[in-house]
Amino acid sequence: MNDPHFAFIFASYAISGAVIGLLVAWTVLDYRQLRAALSRLPPRDEG
């Protein structure tokens, strides 16, 4: 931890991890919302 660039490297990893976490959360929430919207649609007639 005596590296003069430690703070920059740590901040870069922290910000990248936060962005990836937010993208995963956004994808999961969007998936749940779309599944709920699709479940409200009437079934398709395949006749």
N, C-alpha and C positions, 0 to 999 in steps of 0.2 A: 504494500500500500504506500510505498514511498515514491511511486511513479508520479511525476508531475501531471500526467494526463488522466489519472485515475478518476477524478470528478467528471471529466468529459465522457469517458468510457462508461462509467456507471450511469450517468444521465442518459446517454444514448440507448443503453440497454433498457433502462427503466421506461423511457418514452416509447420505445419500440414494443416492449411487452404490454404497456397500457393500450397502445393503438391496436395491437393484435387482439387483446382481450375484448376491447370495445367492438371490434369487427365480428368476433365470434358471438358476443352477446346480441348484437344487432341482427345477425343472421338467424340465431335461434328464435328471437322474438318475432322476426318477420315470418319465419317458418310456421310458428304457432298461429299467428294472425291469419296467414293464408289458409292453413288447414281448417281453422274455424270458419272462414268465409266459404271455403269449398263445401264444408259439411252442411251449410245452409242452402246450397243449391239443390234443386230437385234432381232425382236420378235421371240419367240419360236413357232415352228409349232407343234400344239397339235393334228394333224390329225391322 
